[in-house]
Amino acid sequence: MARRRSVMSEDLKYELAKELGVADTVAKKGWGEVSSRNCGNLVRLAIEKAEKALAEQNGKTQS
């Protein structure tokens, strides 16, 4: 089975992990030790950032 290519860069994932306070866990033990709840929070935060960036981009192009 082929592995899926990651949508988020490692840098972005680590930046989000810092914001949520799990960067130490990732650095010391890897992504496999991050709880499912925190992984969900990472995804939610990434979606919020993407939506905000898209809204800002659309606002600038429509003005």
Residue pairs with C-beta under 8 A, 6 or more apart in sequence:
8 46
12 46
13 31
13 42
14 23
14 26
16 42
16 45
16 46
16 49
17 23
17 25
17 26
17 34
17 42
19 45
20 38
20 41
20 42
20 45
22 34
22 38
22 42
25 33
25 34
26 33
26 34
34 42
